Amino acid sequence: MNIIFEWLPQIKPSMRAAAEMKIRNDIHESDDFKPCHTGPISVSILSSDPLEVSIKGSMTCKCGKMPASFNGSSDGSTLNYVFAG
């Protein structure tokens, strides 16, 4: 599965790389993540707090539906997912 990341906040490159790796692993290993179409998934990181401690974002299928959203630490070490029904 092709995963495209879009970062709106600017955070340290090392934290960004760690978060992307964790999100990729979580998507590939999850039985709950079920996009409605094949093809690329867009992962948008929508915000970060001023101290770069946390992020939140969403995952969007190519049709525009959002199969999951998430929040957690900026380095991806702890992420909480909310999956669409």
Rosetta constraint file for C-alpha pairs under 8 A:
AtomPair CA 1 CA 38 HARMONIC 7.83 0.50
AtomPair CA 1 CA 39 HARMONIC 6.68 0.50
AtomPair CA 1 CA 40 HARMONIC 6.40 0.50
AtomPair CA 1 CA 41 HARMONIC 7.56 0.50
AtomPair CA 2 CA 39 HARMONIC 6.63 0.50
AtomPair CA 2 CA 40 HARMONIC 4.62 0.50
AtomPair CA 2 CA 41 HARMONIC 6.33 0.50
AtomPair CA 3 CA 24 HARMONIC 7.40 0.50
AtomPair CA 3 CA 40 HARMONIC 5.59 0.50
AtomPair CA 3 CA 41 HARMONIC 4.92 0.50
AtomPair CA 3 CA 42 HARMONIC 5.97 0.50
AtomPair CA 3 CA 43 HARMONIC 6.98 0.50
AtomPair CA 4 CA 40 HARMONIC 6.85 0.50
AtomPair CA 4 CA 41 HARMONIC 6.14 0.50
AtomPair CA 4 CA 42 HARMONIC 4.82 0.50
AtomPair CA 4 CA 43 HARMONIC 5.99 0.50
AtomPair CA 5 CA 20 HARMONIC 7.61 0.50
AtomPair CA 5 CA 42 HARMONIC 6.01 0.50
AtomPair CA 5 CA 43 HARMONIC 4.82 0.50
AtomPair CA 5 CA 44 HARMONIC 6.01 0.50
AtomPair CA 5 CA 45 HARMONIC 7.64 0.50
AtomPair CA 6 CA 42 HARMONIC 7.33 0.50
AtomPair CA 6 CA 43 HARMONIC 6.14 0.50
AtomPair CA 6 CA 44 HARMONIC 4.78 0.50
AtomPair CA 6 CA 45 HARMONIC 6.22 0.50
AtomPair CA 7 CA 44 HARMONIC 6.08 0.50
AtomPair CA 7 CA 45 HARMONIC 4.98 0.50
AtomPair CA 7 CA 46 HARMONIC 6.97 0.50
AtomPair CA 8 CA 44 HARMONIC 7.50 0.50
AtomPair CA 8 CA 45 HARMONIC 6.08 0.50
AtomPair CA 8 CA 46 HARMONIC 5.71 0.50
AtomPair CA 8 CA 47 HARMONIC 6.74 0.50
AtomPair CA 9 CA 45 HARMONIC 7.33 0.50
AtomPair CA 9 CA 46 HARMONIC 6.95 0.50
AtomPair CA 9 CA 47 HARMONIC 5.76 0.50
AtomPair CA 9 CA 48 HARMONIC 6.12 0.50
AtomPair CA 11 CA 15 HARMONIC 6.90 0.50
AtomPair CA 11 CA 16 HARMONIC 6.49 0.50
AtomPair CA 11 CA 52 HARMONIC 6.45 0.50
AtomPair CA 12 CA 16 HARMONIC 6.22 0.50
AtomPair CA 13 CA 17 HARMONIC 6.09 0.50
AtomPair CA 14 CA 18 HARMONIC 6.24 0.50
AtomPair CA 14 CA 75 HARMONIC 7.90 0.50
AtomPair CA 15 CA 19 HARMONIC 6.12 0.50
AtomPair CA 15 CA 74 HARMONIC 6.26 0.50
AtomPair CA 15 CA 75 HARMONIC 4.41 0.50
AtomPair CA 15 CA 76 HARMONIC 7.68 0.50
AtomPair CA 16 CA 20 HARMONIC 6.19 0.50
AtomPair CA 16 CA 74 HARMONIC 7.29 0.50
AtomPair CA 16 CA 75 HARMONIC 6.39 0.50
AtomPair CA 17 CA 21 HARMONIC 6.22 0.50
AtomPair CA 17 CA 75 HARMONIC 7.82 0.50
AtomPair CA 18 CA 22 HARMONIC 6.26 0.50
AtomPair CA 18 CA 75 HARMONIC 5.37 0.50
AtomPair CA 18 CA 76 HARMONIC 6.18 0.50
AtomPair CA 18 CA 77 HARMONIC 7.98 0.50
AtomPair CA 19 CA 23 HARMONIC 6.11 0.50
AtomPair CA 19 CA 74 HARMONIC 6.58 0.50
AtomPair CA 19 CA 75 HARMONIC 4.71 0.50
AtomPair CA 19 CA 76 HARMONIC 3.95 0.50
AtomPair CA 19 CA 77 HARMONIC 7.25 0.50
AtomPair CA 20 CA 24 HARMONIC 6.09 0.50
AtomPair CA 20 CA 76 HARMONIC 7.40 0.50
AtomPair CA 21 CA 25 HARMONIC 6.20 0.50
AtomPair CA 22 CA 26 HARMONIC 6.07 0.50
AtomPair CA 22 CA 76 HARMONIC 5.73 0.50
AtomPair CA 22 CA 77 HARMONIC 7.23 0.50
AtomPair CA 23 CA 27 HARMONIC 6.14 0.50
AtomPair CA 23 CA 76 HARMONIC 7.14 0.50
AtomPair CA 24 CA 28 HARMONIC 6.27 0.50
AtomPair CA 25 CA 29 HARMONIC 6.02 0.50
AtomPair CA 26 CA 30 HARMONIC 5.79 0.50
AtomPair CA 27 CA 33 HARMONIC 6.31 0.50
AtomPair CA 32 CA 83 HARMONIC 6.87 0.50
AtomPair CA 33 CA 67 HARMONIC 6.85 0.50
AtomPair CA 33 CA 68 HARMONIC 7.15 0.50
AtomPair CA 33 CA 83 HARMONIC 6.80 0.50
AtomPair CA 34 CA 67 HARMONIC 6.65 0.50
AtomPair CA 35 CA 41 HARMONIC 7.92 0.50
AtomPair CA 35 CA 61 HARMONIC 6.03 0.50
AtomPair CA 35 CA 67 HARMONIC 5.83 0.50
AtomPair CA 36 CA 61 HARMONIC 6.88 0.50
AtomPair CA 36 CA 65 HARMONIC 7.86 0.50
AtomPair CA 36 CA 67 HARMONIC 7.77 0.50
AtomPair CA 37 CA 61 HARMONIC 6.72 0.50
AtomPair CA 37 CA 62 HARMONIC 7.09 0.50
AtomPair CA 37 CA 63 HARMONIC 7.39 0.50
AtomPair CA 39 CA 61 HARMONIC 7.93 0.50
AtomPair CA 39 CA 62 HARMONIC 6.87 0.50
AtomPair CA 40 CA 61 HARMONIC 7.04 0.50
AtomPair CA 40 CA 62 HARMONIC 6.39 0.50
AtomPair CA 41 CA 59 HARMONIC 6.60 0.50
AtomPair CA 41 CA 60 HARMONIC 5.76 0.50
AtomPair CA 41 CA 61 HARMONIC 5.09 0.50
AtomPair CA 41 CA 62 HARMONIC 6.37 0.50
AtomPair CA 42 CA 59 HARMONIC 5.54 0.50
AtomPair CA 42 CA 60 HARMONIC 5.08 0.50
AtomPair CA 42 CA 61 HARMONIC 6.57 0.50
AtomPair CA 42 CA 62 HARMONIC 7.52 0.50
AtomPair CA 43 CA 57 HARMONIC 7.14 0.50
AtomPair CA 43 CA 58 HARMONIC 5.79 0.50
AtomPair CA 43 CA 59 HARMONIC 4.45 0.50
AtomPair CA 43 CA 60 HARMONIC 6.45 0.50
AtomPair CA 44 CA 57 HARMONIC 5.39 0.50
AtomPair CA 44 CA 58 HARMONIC 5.41 0.50
AtomPair CA 44 CA 59 HARMONIC 6.37 0.50
AtomPair CA 44 CA 60 HARMONIC 7.98 0.50
AtomPair CA 45 CA 55 HARMONIC 6.79 0.50
AtomPair CA 45 CA 56 HARMONIC 5.88 0.50
AtomPair CA 45 CA 57 HARMONIC 4.23 0.50
AtomPair CA 45 CA 58 HARMONIC 6.69 0.50
AtomPair CA 46 CA 55 HARMONIC 7.36 0.50
AtomPair CA 46 CA 56 HARMONIC 5.87 0.50
AtomPair CA 46 CA 57 HARMONIC 4.91 0.50
AtomPair CA 46 CA 58 HARMONIC 7.57 0.50
AtomPair CA 47 CA 55 HARMONIC 5.60 0.50
AtomPair CA 47 CA 56 HARMONIC 5.73 0.50
AtomPair CA 47 CA 57 HARMONIC 7.07 0.50
AtomPair CA 48 CA 52 HARMONIC 5.84 0.50
AtomPair CA 48 CA 53 HARMONIC 7.20 0.50
AtomPair CA 48 CA 54 HARMONIC 5.47 0.50
AtomPair CA 48 CA 55 HARMONIC 4.52 0.50
AtomPair CA 48 CA 56 HARMONIC 6.86 0.50
AtomPair CA 48 CA 74 HARMONIC 7.47 0.50
AtomPair CA 49 CA 53 HARMONIC 6.30 0.50
AtomPair CA 49 CA 54 HARMONIC 5.91 0.50
AtomPair CA 49 CA 55 HARMONIC 7.06 0.50
AtomPair CA 52 CA 74 HARMONIC 6.22 0.50
AtomPair CA 53 CA 73 HARMONIC 5.72 0.50
AtomPair CA 53 CA 74 HARMONIC 5.33 0.50
AtomPair CA 54 CA 71 HARMONIC 7.26 0.50
AtomPair CA 54 CA 72 HARMONIC 5.40 0.50
AtomPair CA 54 CA 73 HARMONIC 4.23 0.50
AtomPair CA 54 CA 74 HARMONIC 4.52 0.50
AtomPair CA 55 CA 71 HARMONIC 5.60 0.50
AtomPair CA 55 CA 72 HARMONIC 5.61 0.50
AtomPair CA 55 CA 73 HARMONIC 5.98 0.50
AtomPair CA 55 CA 74 HARMONIC 5.20 0.50
AtomPair CA 56 CA 69 HARMONIC 7.64 0.50
AtomPair CA 56 CA 70 HARMONIC 5.55 0.50
AtomPair CA 56 CA 71 HARMONIC 4.00 0.50
AtomPair CA 56 CA 72 HARMONIC 6.47 0.50
AtomPair CA 57 CA 69 HARMONIC 5.73 0.50
AtomPair CA 57 CA 70 HARMONIC 5.44 0.50
AtomPair CA 57 CA 71 HARMONIC 6.38 0.50
AtomPair CA 58 CA 66 HARMONIC 6.96 0.50
AtomPair CA 58 CA 68 HARMONIC 5.99 0.50
AtomPair CA 58 CA 69 HARMONIC 4.06 0.50
AtomPair CA 58 CA 70 HARMONIC 6.12 0.50
AtomPair CA 59 CA 66 HARMONIC 5.69 0.50
AtomPair CA 59 CA 67 HARMONIC 6.28 0.50
AtomPair CA 59 CA 68 HARMONIC 5.39 0.50
AtomPair CA 59 CA 69 HARMONIC 5.95 0.50
AtomPair CA 60 CA 64 HARMONIC 5.81 0.50
AtomPair CA 60 CA 65 HARMONIC 5.68 0.50
AtomPair CA 60 CA 66 HARMONIC 4.42 0.50
AtomPair CA 60 CA 67 HARMONIC 6.36 0.50
AtomPair CA 60 CA 68 HARMONIC 7.51 0.50
AtomPair CA 61 CA 65 HARMONIC 5.44 0.50
AtomPair CA 61 CA 66 HARMONIC 6.17 0.50
AtomPair CA 61 CA 67 HARMONIC 7.02 0.50
AtomPair CA 66 CA 84 HARMONIC 7.14 0.50
AtomPair CA 67 CA 83 HARMONIC 5.84 0.50
AtomPair CA 67 CA 84 HARMONIC 5.00 0.50
AtomPair CA 68 CA 81 HARMONIC 6.59 0.50
AtomPair CA 68 CA 82 HARMONIC 5.48 0.50
AtomPair CA 68 CA 83 HARMONIC 4.34 0.50
AtomPair CA 68 CA 84 HARMONIC 5.70 0.50
AtomPair CA 69 CA 81 HARMONIC 5.74 0.50
AtomPair CA 69 CA 82 HARMONIC 5.30 0.50
AtomPair CA 69 CA 83 HARMONIC 6.67 0.50
AtomPair CA 70 CA 79 HARMONIC 6.52 0.50
AtomPair CA 70 CA 80 HARMONIC 5.37 0.50
AtomPair CA 70 CA 81 HARMONIC 4.35 0.50
AtomPair CA 70 CA 82 HARMONIC 6.08 0.50
AtomPair CA 71 CA 79 HARMONIC 5.62 0.50
AtomPair CA 71 CA 80 HARMONIC 5.45 0.50
AtomPair CA 71 CA 81 HARMONIC 6.85 0.50
AtomPair CA 72 CA 76 HARMONIC 6.70 0.50
AtomPair CA 72 CA 77 HARMONIC 7.85 0.50
AtomPair CA 72 CA 78 HARMONIC 5.48 0.50
AtomPair CA 72 CA 79 HARMONIC 4.29 0.50
AtomPair CA 72 CA 80 HARMONIC 6.01 0.50
AtomPair CA 73 CA 77 HARMONIC 6.17 0.50
AtomPair CA 73 CA 78 HARMONIC 5.57 0.50
AtomPair CA 73 CA 79 HARMONIC 6.47 0.50
